[in-house]
Each structure stands twice: as structure tokens, then as C-alpha cells.
Amino acid sequence: VRRSAAPGSWHRIVVEAWRDVLEADHLEDHDDFFEEGGDSMKAIRAMVRIDPRLRVSDLYRHRTAAALAAHLTETYGEPPAPSS
């Protein structure tokens, strides 16, 4: 079941970055980044798109969009507002 996340939420940011980096529009909350074709180089590309404070090790520890978004919220609070 696809849930829609609030604009500016970590969940939306993570899912959009992963879908772009993996070229996979079908990704859902509990799909594993690495099982869906991610590798260390794609992890770095995703990391840069999501937040500069993110570490590659975070993607290896939190391998689903739901888990990574929860980690980001717990660690950094709400994401910065999108720049216009």
C-alpha cells in the first residue's frame, strides 16, 4: 500500500531520491535499497540528494525508505523547507 507523505517530509525526500537513483518508479516503503539494485556508488548519489549530513553507513543500516526516514526524523528532526 503506497502512503502519501507530507511535502517536505523525510519519507518523500528518501523515496524520490531512491526512485531517481535506482530508476525504479515502483519502490515502496519497505523495499530494500540494495535488493532493488543499489550499490555503493548509487548509495553515495542517494545520500547527496537526501541530505549532506547523511553517511553511507546510514543507508547500509537503514535499508528501506521507511527505516531511513525514521532514522532521519529521529536524528535531525523535520527536513529543511524546500528552497524556491
C-alpha angles and dihedrals in degrees: 000000000000114000121201113230126210116266109268093021120138089238093059092044093050095045093047092049093047093047090051097044094044094038088228119132092182098069116130136188097278102037112121112240093218096042088053092058103282121145135172094281093048089046089057091049090050092046092054091050095047104045135325091230091061118104127212088239088062089061091050092049096042102039100168128066090240093052095045093047090051090049092050092048092048093046103038107014118224118358120255115271113266112263117241 
